[in-house]
Amino acid sequence: MMLIPPAERGALERQPMEMVFVIDCSGSMGGEPIAQAKAAIVAALDQLGPDDTFQIIRFSSDASQLGPRPIAATDKNRRHAKRYVRNLHSGGGTMMIEGIKA
């Protein structure tokens, strides 16, 4: 399939979106790699609108997520998500399937 955006996009309204951020927190991500991944998620969170939803899934040897389901991108939830991301650390193995399953 080929999608071509309209020449004039100014009249198009932005639709709500759901973003799922999956971050590798395995030991090989230590240092600059995880710092860059975390910075990218924080920057993306700042771009979400109030009608958007998001989820953050971290994985290494196991996986966990910010909440049981995607959450609304309210200011409060985005602040909570940024704290969650800033507290992520690298360690463990790289079991990508755990992140995919989550």
C-alpha positions in Angstrom: 0.0 0.0 0.0 1.2 3.5 -0.7 -0.1 6.5 1.2 0.4 10.0 -0.1 -0.4 12.9 2.2 -2.6 15.6 0.8 -0.8 18.7 -0.6 -2.7 21.0 1.8 -2.5 19.6 5.3 -3.5 22.7 7.1 -7.2 21.8 7.0 -6.6 18.4 8.5 -7.2 18.1 12.2 -4.8 16.1 14.3 -6.4 12.9 15.5 -5.8 11.5 19.0 -3.1 8.8 19.1 -1.9 6.1 21.3 1.8 5.8 21.8 3.5 2.7 23.2 7.1 3.3 24.2 9.2 0.1 24.6 12.6 0.7 26.2 15.4 -1.9 26.4 16.9 -1.7 29.9 19.3 -4.6 29.6 22.9 -4.3 30.8 24.1 -3.6 27.2 22.1 -0.3 27.3 24.2 1.1 30.2 25.6 4.6 30.0 24.9 6.8 26.9 22.5 4.3 25.1 19.9 4.3 27.9 20.4 8.0 28.6 19.5 8.7 24.9 16.6 6.3 24.9 15.2 7.9 28.1 15.7 11.4 26.7 13.8 10.4 23.5 10.8 9.2 25.5 10.7 12.3 27.7 10.8 14.5 24.6 8.0 12.4 22.9 5.9 12.7 26.1 6.1 16.5 25.8 4.6 16.3 22.3 1.5 14.4 23.4 -1.8 16.2 23.5 -4.6 15.9 26.1 -6.6 13.5 23.9 -3.7 11.1 23.4 -2.9 8.1 25.4 0.4 6.3 26.1 2.1 3.4 27.8 5.7 2.7 28.7 7.1 -0.8 28.7 10.6 -1.6 30.0 12.3 -4.9 29.4 15.5 -6.7 30.2 15.4 -10.2 31.7 11.7 -9.5 32.4 9.3 -6.7 31.6 7.1 -4.2 33.4 5.0 -1.3 32.4 3.8 2.0 33.7 0.3 0.9 34.2 -2.1 -2.0 33.3 -3.4 -0.1 30.3 -2.6 3.0 28.3 -3.2 6.2 30.2 -4.4 9.7 29.2 -1.7 12.1 28.4 -2.7 14.6 31.1 0.0 16.9 32.6 -0.1 14.8 35.8 0.3 11.5 34.0 3.1 12.8 31.8 4.9 14.1 34.9 4.5 10.7 36.5 5.8 9.0 33.4 8.8 11.2 33.2 9.7 10.2 36.8 9.2 6.6 35.9 11.5 6.9 32.9 14.2 8.8 34.8 14.3 6.0 37.4 14.9 3.3 34.9 18.3 1.7 35.1 20.2 -0.8 32.9 20.9 -4.4 34.0 20.0 -8.0 33.2 19.8 -9.8 30.0 18.1 -8.8 26.7 14.8 -10.8 26.6 13.1 -8.8 23.9 10.2 -11.3 23.8 9.2 -10.1 27.3 8.8 -6.6 26.0 6.8 -7.8 23.0 4.5 -9.9 25.2 4.0 -6.9 27.6 
